[in-house]
Amino acid sequence: MSTPPDATTRPETAITVRYWASARAAAGVASDELPAAAPLPLATVLARAATLHAGTRLPDVLKVCSVLVGETPVGSADAEDVLVAPGETVELLPPFAGG
């Protein structure tokens, strides 16, 4: 479930994960705030997001998503090598038709 920001989870101490299209439908929320005291590998961020929504289609949807960290596309970079700092946003965009 989504964790709303509060006194213990501020943007400086959390990574925002935003879900788009079928990822949003699978998660059942538009975004999550993941507590983080230091930069985390993108692979860890994705694993934590999947764990938050265990029992849904989200873990499978995440496998096919395009990922942006801030406004930067991750592309084919290894998710273990991409660091996401507290205060940053990870955008998860599944493939979709049209556009």
trRosetta pair geometry for C-beta under 8 A, 3 or more apart (Angstrom, degrees):
i j d omega theta_ij theta_ji phi_ij phi_ji
1 29 7.0 109 -158 -38 50 143
1 52 6.7 -129 25 179 31 97
2 29 4.1 176 -44 -161 120 161
2 30 7.8 24 -89 48 149 61
2 31 6.6 76 -127 89 122 52
2 32 5.1 -137 -119 -101 68 66
2 33 7.3 69 -172 10 77 76
3 9 6.1 47 132 39 117 178
3 32 6.4 56 21 -163 79 79
3 33 5.0 -103 79 61 92 91
3 34 7.7 113 38 -83 126 34
3 35 7.7 -44 96 -32 158 88
4 9 7.8 136 105 72 39 129
4 33 7.2 64 -157 18 10 130
5 9 5.3 -133 -132 100 54 91
5 10 6.3 74 -162 -110 110 37
5 11 7.1 -10 -118 -47 141 67
5 14 7.0 -142 -105 30 91 156
5 33 5.6 134 -70 -66 74 169
6 9 5.7 53 40 38 69 87
7 10 7.7 -10 -162 -52 24 97
8 13 7.7 -92 160 93 49 145
8 35 7.8 -21 136 -104 91 126
9 13 6.3 -130 -138 89 43 104
9 14 4.9 56 -173 -58 89 135
9 33 5.3 109 157 127 130 133
9 35 5.6 -93 -112 -84 101 89
10 13 5.2 67 53 25 76 97
10 14 6.6 174 79 5 29 103
11 14 6.1 -78 -123 54 26 93
11 16 7.2 -21 -126 -35 84 112
11 86 7.6 130 149 160 48 80
11 87 5.0 66 149 -120 87 68
12 86 5.7 50 168 132 39 116
12 87 5.2 10 -107 -69 42 108
13 35 6.2 -9 142 -147 90 74
13 36 6.7 174 174 64 48 51
13 37 6.4 1 -147 -94 88 55
13 86 5.4 -13 -121 -163 19 141
14 33 4.3 8 171 -179 147 96
14 34 6.0 143 -163 68 81 39
14 35 5.5 -49 -100 -98 82 38
14 36 6.1 112 -128 23 27 82
14 86 6.2 76 29 -149 18 89
14 87 7.6 94 64 -62 53 38
15 33 7.5 149 71 -159 38 51
15 34 4.7 -21 59 61 91 101
15 36 4.9 36 -17 4 99 141
15 40 6.8 -94 -24 35 151 119
15 45 5.8 -79 111 -121 153 121
15 84 5.3 62 -130 135 141 120
15 85 7.7 155 -92 97 101 27
15 86 6.1 -98 -57 -112 73 45
15 87 7.7 -29 -95 25 54 25
15 88 5.9 -8 -130 68 86 77
15 89 7.5 157 -174 -100 66 29
15 90 6.4 32 163 -7 110 106
16 31 5.8 -2 -174 -178 93 129
16 32 7.5 161 -154 82 49 44
16 33 5.8 -25 -99 -102 67 68
16 34 7.8 -178 -83 18 17 77
16 88 7.5 -143 35 109 80 38
16 89 4.4 -24 74 -111 107 81
16 90 7.1 -179 92 26 54 65
17 31 6.1 160 83 -158 52 72
17 32 4.8 -3 55 55 105 90
17 33 7.9 -168 19 -79 75 21
17 34 6.2 50 -15 -15 112 113
17 45 6.6 165 -81 171 118 105
17 49 5.0 -147 164 -95 171 128
17 89 7.6 167 -85 -161 23 62
17 90 4.9 -15 -112 66 70 105
17 92 6.7 23 -177 -14 91 116
18 30 6.7 -16 -146 155 77 74
18 31 4.6 -27 -101 -98 61 104
18 89 6.1 20 -8 -178 111 110
18 90 7.1 180 24 87 70 51
18 91 5.0 -17 66 -112 109 65
18 92 6.7 -177 87 21 54 76
19 23 4.0 -141 -161 120 94 100
19 24 4.1 151 114 -77 102 61
19 26 7.6 -132 -170 56 142 85
19 27 4.7 -167 -41 18 172 142
19 29 7.0 97 30 87 131 64
19 30 6.3 -159 53 -165 87 30
19 31 6.5 -171 10 -83 77 45
19 32 8.0 53 -22 -5 107 88
19 58 7.8 -58 -119 -127 141 113
19 92 5.4 -19 -111 64 56 113
20 23 5.8 42 53 47 47 113
20 24 5.9 -3 -137 -27 9 109
20 91 6.8 29 -20 -177 120 90
20 92 6.4 -175 19 87 82 59
20 93 4.8 -3 57 -105 135 66
20 94 6.9 -161 85 16 82 74
21 24 6.2 126 50 19 18 101
21 25 7.2 -41 146 -3 42 102
21 93 7.0 65 18 -151 115 61
21 94 5.3 -124 82 50 118 101
21 96 5.2 -117 -142 -65 163 136
22 25 5.2 -49 -144 39 43 115
22 26 6.1 45 155 -21 70 103
22 57 7.9 -62 163 108 99 130
22 61 5.7 -155 117 -132 100 132
22 94 4.7 -60 53 60 101 157
22 96 7.3 167 -8 -83 102 98
23 26 5.8 -54 -146 38 30 110
23 27 6.2 22 157 -12 65 110
23 58 6.7 73 -153 -131 68 82
23 61 5.0 172 -96 136 69 134
23 62 7.0 88 -123 -76 112 62
23 65 6.0 43 -71 -92 137 131
23 92 4.8 -160 178 114 170 113
23 93 7.4 -111 6 -105 136 15
23 94 5.0 166 -33 -27 94 109
24 27 6.0 -59 -140 43 28 104
24 29 7.3 -113 -153 88 71 30
24 30 5.8 9 -134 -110 115 50
25 28 7.6 26 178 -71 28 45
26 53 7.0 91 134 152 85 146
26 56 5.2 129 174 149 78 114
26 57 4.1 -104 -130 74 115 92
26 58 4.1 156 130 -71 116 66
26 60 7.9 -143 -141 58 154 84
26 61 4.8 -173 6 -4 163 149
27 32 7.4 -119 -172 -33 139 110
27 49 7.7 -46 -107 177 127 98
27 52 7.9 23 -145 100 101 108
27 53 5.0 -88 -126 -91 68 157
27 56 6.7 126 -99 110 30 160
27 58 5.0 75 -74 -92 70 134
28 53 7.2 165 23 -129 98 116
28 56 6.9 -126 -14 -111 107 152
29 32 6.5 89 94 -61 136 78
32 49 6.2 163 48 -120 143 85
32 52 5.8 86 -126 112 160 171
34 45 6.4 161 60 -138 162 78
34 48 5.3 90 -136 116 137 141
34 49 7.0 -77 -62 -67 134 75
34 52 7.9 -116 -91 -44 97 139
36 39 7.5 46 162 -110 127 16
36 40 5.4 -101 -133 -18 130 119
36 84 7.7 -47 -172 105 176 93
36 85 7.9 171 117 178 134 31
36 86 4.6 -167 90 -82 99 90
37 86 6.9 -1 -132 -52 9 142
38 86 7.2 -27 -71 -20 6 110
39 83 4.2 28 165 178 131 113
39 84 6.3 156 -155 73 78 34
39 85 4.5 -39 -92 -92 92 64
39 86 7.3 -113 -74 -10 47 68
40 44 4.5 -108 173 79 111 129
40 45 5.5 131 100 -53 122 86
40 83 7.0 147 72 -152 24 67
40 84 5.6 -27 64 60 77 91
41 44 4.8 98 63 1 81 101
41 45 7.3 -147 99 -4 45 84
41 79 6.6 92 159 143 96 67
41 80 5.1 -6 -167 -148 144 43
41 81 7.3 39 -137 -15 104 12
41 82 6.7 95 -160 67 64 56
41 83 6.3 -51 -94 -97 45 57
41 84 7.5 54 159 13 9 86
42 45 5.3 -52 -149 35 41 115
42 46 6.2 39 154 -18 71 104
42 67 6.8 100 -170 149 138 154
42 69 6.7 -98 -92 -69 119 127
42 74 6.6 102 -131 -118 172 147
42 79 4.3 -109 89 -159 105 79
42 80 7.7 -98 51 -54 79 16
42 82 4.1 9 -11 82 126 109
42 83 7.5 -121 -31 -84 76 11
42 84 5.6 102 -83 -27 68 113
42 90 7.0 144 -134 -116 92 134
43 46 5.9 -55 -148 38 30 109
43 47 6.3 30 153 -19 64 108
43 79 3.9 116 -64 120 80 106
43 80 4.9 -3 -5 -76 140 60
44 47 5.6 -54 -145 38 32 112
44 48 6.3 32 156 -19 65 105
45 48 5.9 -57 -150 36 28 109
45 49 6.4 29 152 -19 63 106
45 84 5.3 12 -44 41 148 150
45 90 5.7 134 144 -26 146 163
46 49 5.6 -52 -147 35 33 112
46 50 6.3 33 154 -18 65 105
46 62 5.6 142 -164 176 106 137
46 67 7.9 -61 -77 -100 120 145
46 79 6.4 -29 8 -171 137 147
46 90 8.0 -132 -67 158 73 156
47 50 5.7 -54 -148 37 31 112
47 51 6.3 33 152 -21 64 106
48 51 5.6 -53 -147 36 33 113
48 52 6.5 41 152 -26 64 100
49 52 5.7 -49 -153 27 33 115
49 53 6.9 -6 159 12 63 107
49 58 7.2 -121 139 155 91 130
49 62 6.8 143 94 -96 120 144
49 92 7.6 166 149 -42 166 152
50 53 6.5 -82 -153 55 29 86
50 54 7.0 66 148 -75 66 67
50 58 6.1 -175 -121 113 61 101
50 59 4.1 73 -149 -98 115 86
50 62 5.8 -95 -75 14 104 155
51 54 5.7 -3 -153 -44 39 106
53 56 4.5 -49 162 35 98 130
53 58 4.1 36 102 32 137 151
53 59 7.4 -172 88 -37 93 75
54 59 7.3 35 -110 -37 54 125
56 59 7.5 133 77 0 71 78
57 60 5.4 -61 -173 47 69 111
57 61 5.6 70 131 -28 90 106
58 61 5.4 -58 -139 39 35 112
58 62 6.1 42 162 -29 69 102
59 62 5.9 -49 -149 26 28 115
59 63 7.4 38 152 -28 57 98
60 63 5.9 -46 -164 16 38 116
60 64 7.9 10 152 0 62 102
61 64 6.6 -76 -165 43 40 95
61 65 6.5 54 145 -48 73 104
61 94 5.5 -52 -173 -88 98 133
62 65 5.4 -43 -145 7 40 122
62 92 6.5 -45 -118 -153 77 138
64 94 6.0 51 95 -142 97 83
64 95 6.0 -65 149 1 113 104
65 92 4.5 -8 -179 -169 156 84
65 93 5.8 129 -163 62 88 37
65 94 5.0 -57 -97 -81 78 58
66 73 6.8 -33 175 -142 107 102
66 74 7.7 169 -178 44 62 91
66 92 7.9 147 73 -159 47 41
66 93 4.6 -26 62 71 95 101
66 94 7.8 170 16 -95 72 12
66 95 7.5 99 -18 -67 97 64
67 73 7.4 116 84 -157 51 57
67 74 4.2 -2 85 18 102 132
67 79 7.8 61 44 -103 165 104
67 90 6.4 -20 -163 -169 100 95
67 91 7.0 148 -158 76 47 60
67 92 6.1 -10 -105 -104 75 61
67 93 7.5 -174 -77 26 29 79
68 71 6.4 -17 177 -147 126 20
68 72 6.2 147 -160 71 78 37
68 73 5.4 -46 -99 -92 81 48
68 74 6.7 -153 -95 -15 26 82
68 90 7.2 159 82 -157 52 46
68 91 4.2 1 54 50 102 110
68 93 7.3 39 -4 -3 100 115
69 72 5.5 -25 65 65 77 96
69 74 6.2 80 -10 -67 97 97
69 82 6.3 -178 -24 169 149 121
69 84 5.5 -133 -135 -102 124 93
69 88 6.0 15 -178 162 88 134
69 89 7.6 157 -159 84 45 47
69 90 5.7 -18 -104 -102 68 73
69 91 8.0 -156 -72 19 23 75
70 88 5.6 -68 -55 -151 88 100
70 89 6.2 104 -90 52 42 79
74 77 5.2 -109 179 45 76 109
74 79 7.3 33 176 -94 145 73
74 82 5.6 -17 -133 -94 110 166
77 81 6.1 -116 172 75 98 110
77 82 5.3 95 118 -57 129 113
78 81 4.4 70 74 8 99 109
78 82 7.2 179 87 -14 51 85
79 82 5.8 -52 -139 32 39 109
84 88 5.2 -140 -168 77 79 133
84 90 5.9 -19 -127 -61 149 113
85 88 5.0 94 61 -14 71 119
93 96 8.0 -86 175 -3 85 105
96 99 6.9 81 94 -16 98 130
